[in-house]
Amino acid sequence: MMLFEGTDFWTVGVIVGLTVVTVITRCFFFISSEEWTLPAWAQRGLQFAPIAAMAAVVFPEILMQQGQFLQTWMDARWMGAVVGGVVYFWKRNVLWTILAGMLAYLPLHLLLGW
C-alpha cells in the first residue's frame, strides 16, 4: 500500500527511524541529568576545527578550478583572498574581512571577467 505517490511504508519507516535516532543522539546532552564536560584533549582538538574547515573547503575553492590547480595569477578569487587576508590581519574583524574580499573580488570578476 502506498502512503504517498511513490512512497511505501518501508521508506516512511526508515525516515521515521532515522529521525528518532537523530533526535536522541542530538538531545542526549539535554536529557542527561548530570553535567557533562569534554576531556582536555578533545577541547584542545576542537580549537583546530576552524582552520581544518578552511583547509578542507575554502582553500581548494581558491586554489583550484575544475579539479586543476590555477595556472594564472589573473583570477579574482586569489585577489579577493589576499585582500581579505590583509584586512583581517590589519583590522581583526571578520565583517571587514568579508567586505574587503568581496570588494576586491566582484569588480575583477564582473567587470574584467577574471
Contacts in CASP RR format, 6 or more apart in sequence:
PFRMAT RR
TARGET T0000
AUTHOR 0000-0000-0000
METHOD contacts of the structure
MODEL  1
MMLFEGTDFWTVGVIVGLTVVTVITRCFFFISSEEWTLPAWAQRGLQFAP
IAAMAAVVFPEILMQQGQFLQTWMDARWMGAVVGGVVYFWKRNVLWTILA
GMLAYLPLHLLLGW
1 8 0 8 1.000
1 9 0 8 1.000
2 8 0 8 1.000
3 9 0 8 1.000
3 12 0 8 1.000
29 36 0 8 1.000
38 46 0 8 1.000
61 77 0 8 1.000
62 77 0 8 1.000
62 78 0 8 1.000
62 81 0 8 1.000
63 69 0 8 1.000
63 70 0 8 1.000
64 70 0 8 1.000
65 75 0 8 1.000
70 78 0 8 1.000
74 114 0 8 1.000
75 114 0 8 1.000
76 104 0 8 1.000
76 105 0 8 1.000
76 106 0 8 1.000
76 108 0 8 1.000
76 109 0 8 1.000
76 112 0 8 1.000
76 113 0 8 1.000
76 114 0 8 1.000
77 105 0 8 1.000
79 104 0 8 1.000
79 105 0 8 1.000
79 108 0 8 1.000
79 114 0 8 1.000
80 100 0 8 1.000
80 101 0 8 1.000
80 102 0 8 1.000
80 104 0 8 1.000
80 105 0 8 1.000
80 108 0 8 1.000
81 101 0 8 1.000
82 104 0 8 1.000
83 100 0 8 1.000
83 101 0 8 1.000
83 103 0 8 1.000
83 104 0 8 1.000
84 97 0 8 1.000
84 98 0 8 1.000
84 100 0 8 1.000
84 101 0 8 1.000
84 104 0 8 1.000
85 97 0 8 1.000
86 100 0 8 1.000
87 96 0 8 1.000
87 97 0 8 1.000
87 100 0 8 1.000
87 101 0 8 1.000
88 94 0 8 1.000
88 96 0 8 1.000
88 97 0 8 1.000
91 97 0 8 1.000
108 114 0 8 1.000
END
